[in-house]
Every structure is written in structure tokens, then in C-alpha cells.
Amino acid sequence: MSAASGVQKQFPREHCGAHRDCTIRVARILCLYFHSPKHCRIWKRSEARIAEARVHVLAAPVPVGLDGIPGYTSFDACVAGRESGGDWTIDTGNGYYGAFQWLPETWVSVLGMMGETDWPADPAAASPAEQVAAFNFWSVRDPGAWPNSIPACGGP
């Protein structure tokens, strides 16, 4: 009995069950430590498939919403329309800015929670995609921030 077959008895196929990544790890161990040609082929084929899958995932297009803005839905458009008439750069002088009429303090706080350090501190200066991303992030956490628009647009 070879060293590799002894290890195979310690790591039977049932040990991994339906977990393919476990089977790949066992094949890698048998390949690297015991130079098992069969297991090297299994491991290398699996690694190649994983690398190919990563390429396909990274190349997948980002879904584009309304007006070519990622994640922009009709719900977002409704809220932005009610808040600002859909004007992304609006500054009405009432202390609220941008399409979703952000208070500057709330905007900066939301950016911090999102980990976005390079976005503008002024919501009206932010791109439509940035405003939509921040709105989608914050509206789930605090729908009360837009007490009239969110319910009127069909939100909670």
C-alpha cells in the first residue's frame, strides 16, 4: 500500500460528502504531499474551472437601471421626483441638497457607513449614481427619512 492510498483511507470520499471544495482540498493535499498523479489532475482541473468561473463573474455586466444609472429603479425615480423634481444638482436654499434632498450631515454620515471616502461631501455635487447608491443604502435602514415620498411611491 502506497502512502497516498493510506491517506485516502484517512480521508474517504464520504468525509467530504457533497462539499466539492473539501474534495478539491483533499486532492490538493494528496497531490502536493504524496505526488499522486490522479489527484494532481483533479486538483489542477478544478483550479482551472474556478479561475474560468472567476473571469466570467468579473466580466458580467452591471445591471443598469433607468436613465443608464446603475441600480436606479422606478421607485427611486418616484422619490427623487417628489423630493426635487428629479434635479440631481438642486440647492433650493432650504438646507437640503441633491435629488433626494439630503441634509449634509446625514449625507456624510451615510457615506461613512458605506465606506465611501472619495465621494463629494456635498450631495448636490455627487453623481446621480452616487446619490442613488446612497439612497438605496439609507432608505432600507431609515425609510422615515423621507416620510411623505417613500409611502407615496409604494415603499413601507
MOFENNOR-V224806 format. One record per residue. N is the residue number from 1. RES is the residue in three letters. SS is DSSP state (H for helix, E for strand, C for the rest). NEAR is the number of other ideal C-beta (glycine too) atoms within 12 Angstrom. Layout:
n	res	ss	near
N	RES	SS	NEAR
N	RES	SS	NEAR
//
This chain:
n	res	ss	near
1	MET	C	8
2	SER	C	15
3	ALA	H	15
4	ALA	H	24
5	SER	H	16
6	GLY	H	14
7	VAL	H	23
8	GLN	H	24
9	LYS	H	16
10	GLN	H	14
11	PHE	C	24
12	PRO	C	14
13	ARG	H	16
14	GLU	H	13
15	HIS	H	16
16	CYS	H	18
17	GLY	C	12
18	ALA	C	10
19	HIS	C	13
20	ARG	H	17
21	ASP	H	17
22	CYS	H	19
23	THR	H	25
24	ILE	H	24
25	ARG	H	21
26	VAL	H	33
27	ALA	H	32
28	ARG	H	25
29	ILE	H	25
30	LEU	H	30
31	CYS	H	25
32	LEU	H	17
33	TYR	H	18
34	PHE	H	23
35	HIS	C	16
36	SER	C	26
37	PRO	H	15
38	LYS	H	19
39	HIS	H	29
40	CYS	H	22
41	ARG	H	16
42	ILE	H	24
43	TRP	H	28
44	LYS	H	20
45	ARG	H	19
46	SER	H	24
47	GLU	H	20
48	ALA	H	15
49	ARG	H	17
50	ILE	H	18
51	ALA	H	14
52	GLU	H	14
53	ALA	H	14
54	ARG	H	13
55	VAL	H	12
56	HIS	H	12
57	VAL	H	12
58	LEU	H	11
59	ALA	H	10
60	ALA	C	10
61	PRO	C	9
62	VAL	C	15
63	PRO	C	12
64	VAL	E	15
65	GLY	C	22
66	LEU	H	21
67	ASP	H	22
68	GLY	H	14
69	ILE	C	27
70	PRO	E	21
71	GLY	C	25
72	TYR	C	32
73	THR	C	23
74	SER	H	15
75	PHE	H	29
76	ASP	H	38
77	ALA	H	29
78	CYS	H	28
79	VAL	H	37
80	ALA	H	38
81	GLY	H	25
82	ARG	H	24
83	GLU	H	34
84	SER	H	30
85	GLY	C	19
86	GLY	C	25
87	ASP	C	21
88	TRP	C	34
89	THR	C	20
90	ILE	C	26
91	ASP	E	20
92	THR	C	16
93	GLY	C	9
94	ASN	C	12
95	GLY	C	16
96	TYR	E	25
97	TYR	E	32
98	GLY	C	39
99	ALA	C	40
100	PHE	C	45
101	GLN	C	35
102	TRP	E	41
103	LEU	E	21
104	PRO	H	22
105	GLU	H	17
106	THR	H	29
107	TRP	H	36
108	VAL	H	23
109	SER	H	21
110	VAL	H	33
111	LEU	H	27
112	GLY	H	17
113	MET	H	18
114	MET	H	21
115	GLY	C	12
116	GLU	C	23
117	THR	C	11
118	ASP	C	11
119	TRP	C	25
120	PRO	C	23
121	ALA	C	23
122	ASP	C	24
123	PRO	H	41
124	ALA	H	28
125	ALA	H	20
126	ALA	C	33
127	SER	C	25
128	PRO	H	32
129	ALA	H	25
130	GLU	H	33
131	GLN	H	45
132	VAL	H	34
133	ALA	H	31
134	ALA	H	39
135	PHE	H	46
136	ASN	H	27
137	PHE	H	27
138	TRP	H	32
139	SER	H	34
140	VAL	H	19
141	ARG	H	17
142	ASP	C	21
143	PRO	H	22
144	GLY	H	16
145	ALA	H	28
146	TRP	H	33
147	PRO	C	18
148	ASN	C	16
149	SER	H	28
150	ILE	H	26
151	PRO	H	17
152	ALA	H	17
153	CYS	C	25
154	GLY	C	16
155	GLY	C	25
156	PRO	C	15
//
